[in-house]
Amino acid sequence: VNQLADKLVVDRTTLTRNLRPLEDAGLVRTRPGEDRRVREIFLTAAGEEKLHEALPLWREAQSQMRRALGRDRLERLLSDLSTTLHVVRDREPSAQRSSSGGH
């Protein structure tokens, strides 16, 4: 959970709260890891099916943004967002990022 929260740049408790409806819908499951302090998250078969349904919609949304902004502007935007993430992550102590997911 901590690793996923870190990747998504969200607080661990926010991620846990957001996973709950996905678990209730049977799209994801959590299970204890080898280390009892670790919880593993995985997609169920229904979750994988939903992901495959969503991917074409995501790709179309990306295409619409590329058309609306233009390639150069979109690349600058993505570069600026990436730089912002690096700045935020570099300003926070590693222990805080691991325990709080970056917030």
N, C-alpha and C positions, 0 to 999 in steps of 0.2 A: 504494500500500500504506500509506504514512504517513497519508494523508487518511482512509482507511477505518479504520485503527487508531485514529486520533483520534476519529472518530465513534463507534466501538464502545467507546472507553475501555479499550483493551487495548494492551499492548506490541506493537511492530511484530514482534518475533521470535515472540511468541505467536501473533499473527495468521498469520504465514507458516507456522508449524508446524501451525496448525489448518486452513489452506487446503490443505495437502498431501493429506490423504485425499479432499477434495472434488475436487481435480485428478485424483487417481488414479481416482476413480469417474467421471470425465468430466463433472462437474457445473459446474465452473468452469475457466477457462483464464486464464493470465497471458501478457502479451506486453510487450515493451519499449515505452515511451512515446516521444514525439518526443524528449524529453530522455533520454539513456541512463541517467540516474540514477533514472528513473521506471519503475515497472512498473504496467501497467494490469491490472485484474482484471475479468473479465466472465463472465456466465452463459452456458453453452452451451445448446443447444436442450433437452438432457436436464435441465439445471439449471432452466431455465424451467418445464419440465413438473413437476418435483419441487416447485418453489415454488408452482405453481398447486394441486398436491395438498395442500400443507402449509397454505395460507392458511385454508381452512375449519377445519382442526384448531386453528390459532392463534386464530381468532376464537372458537371454542367454548371454548378455554382461558381467553380473556379474559372471556367471558360467565360462566363458572364462578367466576372470581375476583370479578367484580362481584357475583354472587349471594351468594357466601360472605362477602365483606367488607361489602357494601352500597356504594352509590354514594359517599356522603360519606366513608366510611373509605378507600375506594380512591383517591378524589381527593386526600385528605390524604397517603396513602402516596406517590402519584406526585409530588405537590408536594414532599414531603420528599426523595425521591430526586433530583429535579431540582435542588433547593437543594444537596444534597450534591455533585452533579456540578459545579455552578458553583463551590463552595468549593474542591474539589480542583483544578479547572482553573485557578482564579485564583491558587492558591498556587504553581503550578509555572511556571517561566520558559517562554516560548513556544518557544525553541529546544529545550528538553528535551522538551516535548510533541511537537514535530514529529519528533524523532529517536527518541523512546522510546514514542510512542503514549499518553502520559499516565502512565507509571509510572516 
